[in-house]
């Protein structure tokens, strides 16, 4: 019984049933929780592999659940929310969520997000997590040497571009918010300057993407942030 266990936190019975039925037919195990309190109990007692979390719950805000769970667990959390406002997504990601889906969502989309999350889990559990070389498709980063290669050809990145690329690479599969990126790259002294970040991202993409207008490695989440995709 090595099927992954997924905790589904959702107060709407119809949506909860849709999700759990989908999980069941796709060989996942699940636990369901209709409230925030039940969610935290289930997370503690069953230690799920992934948590699917609705933000609007009757007893607790989902963002509070993320903060609580993050005090003891790194379990990936995918937020599923009817709130389409960017600020809610950003708050959830900054609180420690890994990804988000906006309702209404398709079952295929949910399954795709789960596959990405599991691939990231297994990848980071492997030997190369500690390795000093990162490989993703034709992109290679040698952290020890501070060199980046595309198709074995060395790329010349500025220090900021290099930091940006390393940050995204080390968090492959995870959506990083503008605030998180600017803090990590420039430190807390840096104003959350999204316009500048966009400029650096554009120059970085010109160097690593074959077609910068249709990027393969770094995905834009409009109004939210960026994510490196596993190619
Ligand atoms: Ca709800």
Boltz pocket constraint, residues with backbone or C-beta under 6 A from the ligand:
constraints:
  - pocket:
      binder: B
      contacts: [[A, 10], [A, 11], [A, 12], [A, 54], [A, 55], [A, 56], [A, 57]]
      max_distance: 6.0
